[in-house]
Amino acid sequence: MQMQFLGAAETTSGACYLVRSGDKNVLVDCGLFHGPEELKQRNYGDFPFEPRDIDAVLLTHAHIDHSGLLPKLVKHGFTGPIYTTAVTCDLCSIMLPDSGYIQEAEVERKNRKRIRRGQELLTPIYTVQDAVDSMKQFKRMVYDEEVEILPGMRVRFRDAGHILGAAIVEFWVTEDGETTKLVFSGDLGNLDQPIIQDPTAITEADILVIESTYGTRIHEDREDRMERLAEVVNSTMERGGNLLIPAFALGRTQDILYSLRVLQDQGRIPKLNIYIDSPLATKATEVFQQHARVFDYETRTMIKEGRSPFDSPHVHYTETVEESMRLNSVSGGLVIISASGMADAGRIKHHLKHNLWRRQATVLLVGYQAQGTLGRRLQDGAEEVRIHGDMVRVAATIETISGFSAHADQGALLNWLRRFRHIGRVFVTHGEKESCHGFAELIQRELQLPTVVPSLDENFVIQGKRIVRAWDDSYRDLTIPDSFAGVLQVAEGAELEFRGAYGQAQRRYKIDNHLYTLFNVGSARQFFAKLALARVVQVGRLEENVLRSDDPGTNWEEILRIQVTDVAPWEMVRSMVLEPAGLRQSAYYYLDSMPAAGATGYTTTKQGQTVENTYAILAEGFKPQLFVTAHDLKRLWNVLEAGEFLARRLVEMLLAPYLEETLGDALYVIEGKAPGAHVLFGSSSNSGRSYVVLSNGEVGVRGIFEQLVRLASKGR
């Protein structure tokens, strides 16, 4: 059995774990990435597996960072069942179409600018209709019921106490007569949270995957949290300002409504006009009310006594955009609860734009704020922020109450772990790096349990009670020079075998290379020009003999310019290769206008100094340079192998001059160089493996490439 961590590894988003057993493949969660741009890019790329090869999905809960890529999974070929609780089914039926709508609207907004600039148009990750279609594959599960989902695979969902319908997944996998029990915590809730039940205690797990969002922090207790909320409400109303609460539409909004109602009933805050300005939150609240039978005792009692936190004369649900806009004309006295919870999208951004500059206003952050989000920048004390293209001064009071988080804090996580009688191995996920590693160290120290923090995309082989880090096992002898800066990747078809990022993309700003850094391919862009020529040949505009040259120094861009006189070579590559092959991250850039994700090249002068690559040392003058990502190169090999982008005979003719037999395998290898850039990427016609080494330096590239080929061949 193998388990691969394709999301929520040293980060809090994109939860996705792939379990392979024999010929059966099961995903646990399939979430959307948020936060830094390099993570968001993963939402647009290909899955690191073939969606049609997945047999089933186990969904822990409806939050978008766990469910948000399910419509994309279905859109790209997944036809199996999605097992989850009934409440999660109902919540996903509103959450996923809303996510599709946001993506359609965002792409439409960006495309208006791109049309004016003459750039290629973007397409959404998925649409509202894609999301609606995916709901047909949802299968409702009942808490505590054990079900066989595939031969040799059984599953049971237990209450996670996080949001309504959230589940801990118990997953039994039987191989060769031996059964291994895997437990996925999903997102665990704190004890004594409003509305929902406490997390279920689990007693045994051979493999435990546990979240660590607050693995190094302790929440305020419930009474302190209520006292702080009362203070924030009262001080804001005394100043005559509005209280803005960015809150997740699902779970957090309902918790805040509950707490405000309790404080009002106790006379600790005045009767307030509370506006829920989120159509999604309104629908989510309706779903909550439909499932009131699973509320905790206190909330059921409030409803029975006619004190429903969701239905009060002082609680208003805005329906239209016009109603939402009218709220911005009121300078004080309102409580506005609006999505998103990290203030990165949705109507809350409009309210922030109209209130952040007001000293009377307060912004109350009541949930986790991921790195790179607007909420995190406000929490970290930003004096000015950009909203909808405009800079807005931050004069409002920024408050944080961590106790409202739906995630268990360090104490609650440890208490839940201590209820186990047996745990074979713990994998710590769903937390920022500091939180994951800090909590893992605590588990090892306090509970003496073997604990691992997996890297993003890392694969593990589970052999009974023995667990092997597949990357470490196959590539443990890989030697990387200290001065190497770049990205490595080995894949077999769509499936990743190894990834690594080293050194800095921009030394001046201390920005590290990451898996979606854009690298200048230097002279290797001639290969892309040849690809464009081959595509022109395929449509009958040129004869095949234009491709016949074994000279590795052939200037294919010049040939392309001569043969197609009305379009610049780089424009031909963009329209004939990058766009139709789906290489979304790759593009041509002038070196004085590189994107933020681009790696600056560093070269060594004759005097032995390492300097930044500039036009002054470029022999090619002011031509734009082609920048690519490792992901796009993997996709390119897969597209060529499929034979749809380019006829196979043309692929063979195109690649023939790049064949190398010296590496123990028949490899097609493309190499590119420029001052401050050296890349090698290739593919084996025998194994189907693709190899990528991209560097924004000039050290060790060929040696690393040959090591990857040798180690991959050894591991077969």
N, C-alpha and C positions, 0 to 999 in steps of 0.2 A: 504494500500500500504506500502511496505517496500523498503528501499534503503540501500544497504550494500557497504562499501568502501573497495574493495579487492585489491587496489593498489593506488599509488600516494597519500597515506595518511601519512603525516609527512615525505615524501620522494618525490623525483622528478621522479621516474620511476615506471613502471608497472601499468600505468593508467588502471583502471577497476572498473566500478560501476555497481552493479546489482540492477535492479528495478523489484520488484515483485508486481503484481496486480492480485488478484484472482489466476487463474491457469496459468497466462501469466508471462513469465520471459524474460526480455530484458537486454542485456549488453550494456553499453556505453564504448567503447574501450576495448581492451584486449592486454595490452602491456607487453613487456619483461622487467624484472628487471635488473638493473645494479648497480654498486657501491659496498658496503660492501658484503662480502661473504654470510652473513646471508640473504641478500635480493636475491642474485643470486640463492641461494638454492631453492627459491620459483619457479623458472623457471622449476625445475626438478620434483617438487612434484605434487601431484594430485591437480586439481582444487578444491576449496572449495564449489563446486556445481557439479551436474551431467551435463556434456556438452549436453547430449541428451535432457535435460529438458529446454534448452534455446531456445526460439522461434525466436529471431532476435538479431542482433548486429547493433548498431549505431556507426560508426567509424568516429571520428573527423578529423583525418589526418594520413598521411603515416609514420610519424616518428616511429621507432621501439619500443620506449617506450610506444606507444599507439596501435600499430598494431602487434607487434612482436610475440604474442602467438596465433594469429588467426589460423595458420596452425596446431598447437597443438590442439586447440579447435575442429577443423574439424576432425583431426585424431582420436580424442577420442569420437566422436559420434555426434557432432553438425551438423545438416543438414539444418538449416534455412538460411534465407538471411542475407547478410552483406550490410547494406545501407551506402553509402558514395558518395562523389562527383566524377564526371568523372575523374578529374585530379588525385584524390587520388587513384582511381582504377588503372590508368596507372602507377602511381608511385609505388604502392604496387606490381604490376606485376614484377617489377625489385627489389624492396627492400626485399620482403619476400623470393624469391629464393636465393638472396644473403645472407640473414641471415641464411637460411638453409645450404648453402655452407660453411659459416664460422663455423657453429656448427659441420658439418660433418668433416671439416678439423681439428678443435680443438680436437674432439673426436679421430680422427685417430692418431693425434700426441700424445695424452695422452695414447692411447692404445698401442703404440709401447713400451712405458716405462712399462706399466702394464704387457705386455706379458713377458718381461724380468724378472719382479718381481714375476711372477706367480699369479698375481691378476686378479679378474674378469674384463671383458671388459665392457667399458661404451657404451651406445647408445646415439645418439644425440636426443635432444628434438624433433626435426623433421628434415626432409631431404629436399633437393631441390624439389623432386617430391611431397612431402607433401604440400609444399608451392604452387607449380603450381596447384595442385588439389584444394586447397582452393580457388583459384581465380574464380572457376566456380560458387561460391555462392555469389560473389559480385554483387550488384545491383546499377546502376548509378543513382545519384540524381542530380537535378538542383538546384542551389542556389535560395532561396526564394520561392520554390514550396512546398506547403503543401500536405502531402500524408498520408493516413490512412494505417498503416503497419499491424495492428491487430485490431479486434473489440474493440472500446473504446480507441484506441491509435493512435494519430496523431503526425507527426514529420515534422519539417522544418529545412533545413540547411541554415545558413547565413555565409557570408564571415568573417573569423576570423582574416585576415590580418597577419597571422603567417608565413606560407609557402604557396606556390601555392596549391590551392585546400583545404586548412584547413578550418574547419567549426566550428561555434558555433551551438549547437543543441538545438532547441526549441522542447519540448516534452510534449504533452498534454495527460494526463491520466484521464479517466472518470470512477469513481466507484460510484455505488448507486446514479446515477444522478448528482453527484458533480464532476466537472472537476478541476484538479490541474495541473498547468503549471510548469514544471521543465525546467530550462535552464542550459546547461553544456557549460561553456566557451571554453572547450578544451584548447589549448594554444593560448593566445591572442598575437597579434603583436603590435609593436609600431606604432605611426603615422609617415607618411612620410618615410616609409621604401622603399628601391629600389625594383623595379620590381612588387611588389604586391600592391593590394588595401588596404586602411585603414580598420580596423575592423568595422563591421556593428554595429550600435547602437541598443540596445534592450530596450524596455520601460517597460515591465512587467514580473514578475516572482514570483510565490508563493515560489518556491525553486530555489535558485541559487547556483550552484557548480562552484567556480572560482579558477583558478590557482594562485599561489603565488611565482613562481620561483624567481622573483626579487621583492617580496613584501616589502622588507626593503631596497632596493637600487635604486639609480637613475643612469641611463646611461648618458654617455657623449652625448652632442647634436650632430647633424649630422655633422656640420662643424668642431667641435672639433675632432670628430672621424676621419674625412678625414685628418685633419692636423696631428693627431697622426700617422695615417697610413703612410703618406708621410714621417714623421720623421723616423719611424722605417725602412721603405724601404731604404731611403737615407743613414742613418747611417750604416746599414748592408752592403750596396754596397760599401761605403767608406772604411769599414774595410776589404773588400774582402771576406766576408763570404756568406753563403747561408741563405736565409730566409725561415724557415719552418713554415707552417701554418696548424696545425691540424684543420680540418673543416669537419663538417657533409656533407656528399655527397649531401644531399638534403636540399636546401635552403641556407645554409651558404656559400658553395662553389660558388654558383651563385652570391650571394651578394658581395663576395670578388672580383670576376671577374669584376662585374659592377663598384665597387669603384676604382679598379686599372685602368680600362679603362678611367674613368672620370679624374683621376689624370694625366694619360698620355696625354689625350687630352688637359688638362690645362697646360701642361708643368711643373707640380710640381714634377714629378718623371721621370727618364729616361725610354726609351723604354726597356722593360725587357723581358727575356725569362721566361715565366710562364708555369710551368708544372702542369697539373692536373693529379696526379698519383693516380687515383682511378677509376677502371672500372665502379664502381657503380655511381660515380659522373659524368662520361662521359655519361652513359645511362640516368641519371637523367636530365642532361643538354639537352639531345636530347628530352626528354619528355617536358621540359620547352619550348623548341623552337616550339614543336608541338602545344602548347597551348598559343602561343604568343597573341592571341586575348584577353586573360584575364589579360595581363600585365597592369601596370599602364601607364599613358599618357607619362611620361618622357622616359620610356624604349621603348615604341612603337615608339616614335620619334627618338631615337637613332638608332633603327634598320632600320627605313625608310630612315635615312640619311647615311646608310652604315657604322655605327659605332657600330655594334653589339658587346656587351661585351663578347659574347660567341664564336665569330668567327673572329679571328684576326691572322695575320701572326706571332704574338709574343706569341700566346696561343697554347700550344701543349698538346695533350691528349695521354698519354702513353697507349699502347695497351697490351704489353706483360710484363711478369715478367723480361725478359732480359732487356727491355727498362728501367724498374724501377730500376734494379740493376745498370745500367750504370750511373744513376744520382748520385749514391753514390761514383763514382770515380771523381766527380767534387767537388772541395773544396770551390768554391765561385762563386758568380755572378748569382745564380739561385733563383727564387721564386718557392717553391714546395708546392702545396696545396694538402693535402692528408688526407684520412680518417684513423682513426675515429676522431671525434671532441673532444673527451676527451682523445685521445692518448692511449686508452686501447686495441686497436686491429688494424688489418689492416696494410697497407704498411707504414704508418707514423712511426710505431715503428722501422722499419728498418732504416729509414732516421734519426730518433733521435739517434739511436745507433751509426751511422756514423758521426753525427754532434754535439751532445751534448758536447763532450769533447773539441770542437774547440772554442777558445775564439772569433774568428771572426764571428761565427754563431749567429743567433737569432732565438728563438722560439716565435712565436706570438700566444697567446691564444685569440680567438675571440668569444668564447661562454662559456656557463656555464660549470663548471668543478665540477662534483659531488664528494662527499666525497668517498675516497677509490680508485679513478681513478689515473692513471699515470699523467694526466694533472693537477689534483688537487695537487699532490705531488710536481710537478714542480712549480706550482703557489705559493705554500706555502714555497718555498725556499729550497727544498731538495738539499743537496750537492752531493748526490749519489743516483742513482736509479737502480733497477734491470730490465733489458730488455732481454727477451729470455734467462733467466738463468744466464746472466752475469751482474756484477756490472759496471755501467758506471758513470764516474765523470761528474758532471754538471759544465762546464766552460762557456757555451754559455750564452748569455743574454736572460733572460726570460721576455717577455713583455705581458701585457694584455690590450686589448681594449674592454671594455664591451659594447660599443655602437653598436657593430655588432650583438648583440644577437637578435634573432628573437622573443624573449619574451618581452612583455610590461614590463616597469619598474614600480616602485611604483606610480609615477605620472600618467602614462598612464592608469594603472589599476583603480586608483581612478577616473580619468576623465571618463572612460567607465562606472563605477558604477554610477556616478552622472547623467548619461543620463536616468537612470531608473526613472519612475514615481512611481512604486510600486515594492517592494521586501519584501516577507514575512519572509524568513530566508536565511542566507548565510552560506554555507559550504566552508571553505577555505582548498584547497588541493594543490597537486603538488608543494611542496616546502620543503626544509629542515625544521626541527623543529623550528629553530629560525625564519625563514622566515614566515612559516605558522602562528605561534602564534603572531609574531610581526605585521603582516598585519591584522590579525583578530582583535587585540586590536585597531589598527588604524581605521578599519571600524566601530567598535563600538563607538569609540571616535568621529570620524569625521562625520559619517553618521547616528549614533544612530540606527543601524540595529542589530537585534539579530544574533549573529555569533557563529559558532561552528567549531572547528578543530577536525575532526573525527580521531580516532585511526585506525590503520591498521586492517582490517577485521570487524570493528565495524558496527553494524546494527541499523537502525533507523526505527521506525514505524511512518507513516504519516497518521493521521486521520483528514481529512479535513485540517484545518489550524493548527492543533495541531501536534507537533512532539515530540516523546518520544524516548530517547536513550534506545534501547531495552536491551542492556547489563546492563545499569544502572538500568533500571526498574526491570529486573528479578533478577539481582545479586547485587542490591544496598546494601543489608544487609550482603554481604560477608565480613567476618572479617579476615584479614591477619596479623599474628604476625609480629612485626617490624623485628624480627630476621630471618624470613623466606627468603630463597633464592631458587628460582626455577621457574617453568613454570606450568601454569594451562591451561586446555582446556576442553571444553564441545562441543560435536558435535552430530548431529542427521544424521546418514548416512554420506554422504560426506559434509553436510552443517555445517558450524561452528556456534555455538550459543554463545560462549564466549571464550576469550583467555586473558591471562595475563602473564607478565614476571616480576619477582621481584628479587632484590638483585644482587649480583655479581657472575659471573662465575669464575673469578680469581681476588681475592682481591689484590694480589701483584701488578698486572698491572692495577687495577681498570677497568676491563672489565665486563660490565653488562651482565646478562643473557638476552637472546632474544629467539624468538620463534623457532629458529633452533639450539639452544645450544644442544650439546650432553651430556647426563647424564648417569652416571654409574647406572645400574639397580640392582647391588648387587646380592643378592640371587635370585632375580626374573629371572636371566638367566637360572635357572633350568626349568622354564616354557618353555623357548625357546628350551632347550634340549629335553623336553618332546614333543614339537611340531615336532622336527626333528625325534624323534622315531616314532611318529604317521605317518609321511610321509614315513618312511621306512616300517612300517606296511602296508600302503596303496599300495605300489608296490609289496607286497607279500614276502618280505625278512624276516619278523618277524611275530610271532603270536600276536593276539590282547591282549592276557593276559599279555603281557609285560607292557601294559599301566595301568593295574588295581592296583592302590594303592591309598588309601585315606589319607595316612600319609603326612601332609603338609611339613614334613622335608625330604621327599624322595630326594635322590641325583640322579637326572635324568641324570646329566652329567656322573656320574660313571656307571650308567646302560648303557648309550649310548656307553661309552668307552668299556665296557665288550661285548656288543652285536655287535658292529662294531669295530673290533680290529685294522683295518689297517688305520684308520683316526682319528685324534684328535677330541674330542667333539666339539670344537669351529669351526673347519673346516667343520664338518657335519652341524652345525647350519647355517653357512654361505652359504653352497651350497644347503641345503635342505629347508631353511626357508627364510633367508634374501634376497637372490637373486631371487628365484622364486616368492616370495610375493611382490617384488618390493620395499623393505625397503632400499632405496638407501643411506640414510644418516647414517644408523646404521651399526656398525662394532665392532669387538673386538680390544682392544688396551691394551698394557702394560702401566702401570701408569707412566713409565719414558719416554714414547714416545707418549704422548697424542696429538691429533690434536689441532690446534689453536681454533677450535670451541668447544672443550671439556671443561666441567666444572670441576674445581678442587674441590674435596670433603673436607669439614671442619668438624672436629669432636671435641668433648669436652673431655678433659682428666679428670682423677679422681680429679685433683687439680682445676678443673673448668676453665682451659684455653682452648680457641678455637685454634686448630692447624690444619695445612694442612695434609691431609691424605697422608701417604707414605707407602712403603712396610713394614716399620718397625712395623706398627700397623695392618698389614693385616694378619689374621690367615691363609689365603689360599696361602701365599707365592707368587710364580712368575707366576701364571696362568694369562692369559690375561682376561681383564674385558670387559663385553658387555656394549657398550654405545648406547643409542637410542635417537631419537627426539620425541617430541609430535606428529608431523606430521606422522611419521612412525607408531606410535601406533594406531592412528586413521585409517590409511590404513590397519593395521593388522586386526582390528576388522571388517572392511568392507570386506576384503578378506575372512575371516572365515565365515562371514554371507552369502557371495555369494555362498559358497558350491563348488567352483571349485578347490580351492587350496587343500582342504581336504574334504573328504566325510562327510556328515552331521552326520552320526552315530558316526564317529570318533571324530568330533568336540564335540558332546555331551559327549562322553566318556572322552575326554580330559579335558573339562571344568567342569564336574560334581563336582569334589572335591573343586572347587573354588566358589561354589554357596553360597551367603550370603543372608539371608532373614531379616536381622535386620535393614535395611536402608529404609524400606517402599517400596521396590521394589525388584524384583527377579534379583539380580546382580551377575555377575561373577566378582570376584575381585582378582587380582594378586598383591601381596605385595612383595617388595624386600628391603633388607637392607644390608648395609656394613658400615664400619667406614667412616663417611662423605658422606653417601648416603642413601636416603630413598625415595622409589617410590611406588605409588599406581596407578593402571590403571584397568579399568573395563568396562563392557558393560551390558546394560539391555536387557534381552531377550524380554521384553514386549514393551518398547518404542523405541528400536533401538538406544538409546543414548549411546555414549561412553564417559568415563571420564578419565582424565589423570592429575596426580599430580606428577611432577618430581622435586626432590630437591637434591642439593649438600650440604645439611646440615641435621640436625636431629630434626628439630623443626616444630611442627604443621601440619605434613603431613596428618595424619589420620583425624584430626579435619577439615581441609580444604576440604578433599575429601568428608566427610559426609555433609558438608555445601553445596557443589556443587550439590550433589545428591538431597538434600532436596529442595534447591532453584529451581533447574530444574524441579522437580516434582510439586512444587507449581506453577510454571509458565505455566504448561500445561493447 
